[in-house]
Amino acid sequence: MKPAYLKPLAGLLLAGSVCLSLAQAPFKVLMIQGTTSDHTPTSDAAKPILTAMAAANGFTIDFSSDHGLLNDATLAQYQVLLQMNLYPFDLTASERTAFQKFVESGKGWVGVHAAGCANNAWPWFARFLGDVTWVSHAELREGTLLFEDRGHPVTRNMPVSIVLKDEWYQFSKSPRARVRVLAKADEKNYSPNNADGDHPLVWILPDLARGAYVSIGHDPGDWRIAAYVDLVRDAILWAGSTSSTRIEAAGGSKVVSAPVQAGRVWIRDGIPDPGGPGRDGGRVRVFDAGGRSMTWFDEGISR
C-alpha cells in the first residue's frame, strides 16, 4: 500500500474579490535519530518513506544518528529539526544550547515518540514540551488515537481516529494548559498503566516555535499506516512552512503577503512585523495557510 503523502501544502486566501495563492517554499530538514535497539527499527523504517515524502513535497532531508550535529554551524543550514526517537537527555550541554537557540529563533521542530521523554535533568526542555515530564509507558499494544482537533494544518487531513500499536506514553500531567492538543489516547480502548482521563499524545507548541510533538511512533508498522505518514508529513510541512497571512482589521479587510515562520507574529500598521508588538491599537484577525480563521487580538497575533 502506498502511503498518501503526495499532497503538497497549498492554500487559497480570500478577502473580498482579492485572491492570494499560497505555495510551500523549499526547506531543509535534519533528522537526528536515537540509537537504542528498540527504536532503531522504527527510525530506519521511516527513512525511505521520508525520502519519498520530501521529493513529493518540495523539501530535502538529511539523516544522521550523530547528535553532535546539533551545533550552531550545522543547524544554520536547516529550517526543521526532526528529532526521531532521540532521547533529549542524551544531548550534551553544548548540544542542548544549540537546540534551544534553534527553536527559539523560530525554526521548526518535530519530535517523534522518545523525543518526548523529558526529565528533570533538562528543565528547559520539559517546559518547552508543555511543562511535563515523561513518567511511564504501557507494553506495546493496540489502541485508538482520537483526533480531537482537525482544524490545524498538522491534522486537517486526519480521520476521526486511527488504530495502531504503541506504548501510549504517560506524562506527569496533561500538557493541555500550555499547548494546543491535537490528538489523545482513547483510554477505553486499551489498558493504560494508570488511567489519566485526559491523555494527550499529539500537540503543538505555539509559544516558542513551529513545534509539533507526535508521541506515537514506537512500532515500525506505523510507517505502513497511511494516516500516520500523513500526520508526520503535515507536521513537517507546517514546521517548515512560510505562509501568507490575510489580515482582517476591524471595519475593513486587507490582504498581506508576508513570510511567517516564527512562532509569534505581531502587527504594525496592518502588516506582520517581526520586530515586536504592534502599536496601531486596532483589532485584527489572522487566517492561517488553510484559510482557517484564528483569534482576534488587540495588538499582536500569537500563532
Buried (B, 14 or more C-beta within 10 A) or exposed (E): EEBEBEEEBEBEBEBEEEEBEBEBBEBBBBBBBBBEEEBBEBBBBBBEBBEBBBEEBBBEBBBEBEBEBBBEEBBEEBBBBBBBBBBBBEBEEEBBBBBBBBBBBBBBBBBBBBBBBBBEEBEBBBBBBBBBBBBEBBEEEEBBBBBEBBEBBBBBBBEEBBEBBBBBBBBBBBBBEBBBBBBBBBBEBBEBEEEBEEBBBBBBBBBBBBBBBBBBBBBBEBBBBBBBBBBBBBBBBBBBBBBBBBBBBEEEBBBBBBEBBBBBBBBBEBBBBBEEEBEEEBEBBBBBBBEEEBEEBEBBBEB
